[in-house]
Amino acid sequence: MPSWDDVVRLATRRPGVRVSTSYRTPALKVADKTFARLRTEAEGWLVLMCGLDEKEALLASGGPAFHTTPHYDGYGAILVDLDVVEPDELAELVDAAWRRRAPARVLREAGE
């Protein structure tokens, strides 16, 4: 099962990523924009930025790793249970969250 350290390792392969905090919890940012945050409240799931369409698809898949709460209704973020998410799927989601928040300059630097 992946851990926060695994999320950090995946994300820091990308340019411009820095380990930070958001709402006093561990977070990852690119160009001062949070794209991942480890919730320490309630169940402690990982928050990853995504498009609303991607969020709907992940939730509709019925995968046990994907959740939301009323707080995130209508917001482009998916909650990911690190205890059950597949490592390959987590890597794809972290990359997509980074891409969503990275400015054009950083994307070009990464060859995106």
Secondary structure as the mmCIF struct_conf table of DSSP 4:
data_model
#
loop_
_struct_conf.conf_type_id
_struct_conf.id
_struct_conf.beg_label_comp_id
_struct_conf.beg_label_asym_id
_struct_conf.beg_label_seq_id
_struct_conf.end_label_comp_id
_struct_conf.end_label_asym_id
_struct_conf.end_label_seq_id
HELX_RH_AL_P HELX_RH_AL_P1 TRP A 4 ALA A 11
TURN_TY1_P TURN_TY1_P1 THR A 12 ARG A 13
BEND BEND1 ARG A 14 ARG A 14
TURN_TY1_P TURN_TY1_P2 PRO A 15 GLY A 16
STRN STRN1 VAL A 17 SER A 22
TURN_TY1_P TURN_TY1_P3 TYR A 23 ARG A 24
STRN STRN2 THR A 25 VAL A 30
TURN_TY1_P TURN_TY1_P4 ALA A 31 ASP A 32
STRN STRN3 LYS A 33 LEU A 38
BEND BEND2 GLU A 41 GLU A 41
TURN_TY1_P TURN_TY1_P5 ALA A 42 GLU A 43
HELX_LH_PP_P HELX_LH_PP_P1 TRP A 45 TRP A 45
STRN STRN4 LEU A 46 MET A 49
HELX_RH_AL_P HELX_RH_AL_P2 LEU A 52 ALA A 60
TURN_TY1_P TURN_TY1_P6 SER A 61 GLY A 62
TURN_TY1_P TURN_TY1_P7 PRO A 64 ALA A 65
STRN STRN5 PHE A 66 HIS A 67
HELX_RH_3T_P HELX_RH_3T_P1 PRO A 70 TYR A 72
TURN_TY1_P TURN_TY1_P8 ASP A 73 GLY A 74
BEND BEND3 TYR A 75 GLY A 76
STRN STRN6 ALA A 77 VAL A 80
TURN_TY1_P TURN_TY1_P9 LEU A 82 VAL A 84
HELX_RH_AL_P HELX_RH_AL_P3 PRO A 87 ARG A 101
BEND BEND4 ALA A 102 ALA A 102
HELX_RH_AL_P HELX_RH_AL_P4 ALA A 104 GLU A 109
TURN_TY1_P TURN_TY1_P10 ALA A 110 GLY A 111
#
